[in-house]
């Protein structure tokens, strides 16, 4: 579990596939020395497990499902990534509850050019937009943000100066893709409403597992 508050930005040193496993090496001189094997790290919104630490970099692995659901298929050397270690029990929850389970991708439609703050509008498929509500929370590339507006084709969020400085969102250009995770509470409510509307009064074990319960 994460908060969506980025600790630092790392860069891709290497990204390669061996059989069905993808291995990503992230360069982060500040974070890497603090990590241990088996630790969870949010890498631009995806919860990944540390499998190696080598000086100023660390390695994580992922399966095809992760690559297909995220923007990671387009990773290249030097790509900047938002990083956050897992939330510890007792920590302040200053963002919102982020699982690190990316639901899909969103594409930047436009980014307003304000003097200090900016408004970003992202396109997403209807199935993802159904889980987004005005004044609700989303995680974009692992960054916890408050939704301003939602339409049938897109949604908007505001970016304050601190966000623009501390993560990768400030450097986005129209057409760029980000990882999107909708709010976990909204997912449960949405599935419950779908179940009730179908005349069913309960969820199966498989459905609860799919929701992350």
Secondary structure, DSSP 8 states (H G I E B T S, - for coil): -B-S---EEEEEEEEEEETTEEEEEEE-TTTGGG--TT-EEEETTEEEEEEEEETTEEEEEEEHHHHHHSSGGG--TT-EEEEEE---TT----S--B-S---EEEEEEEE---SS-EEEEEE--HHHHTT--TT-EEEETTEEEEEEEE-SSEEEEEE-HHHHHHSSGGG--TT-EEEEEE-HHHHHHHHHHHHHHTT-----HHHHHHTT-
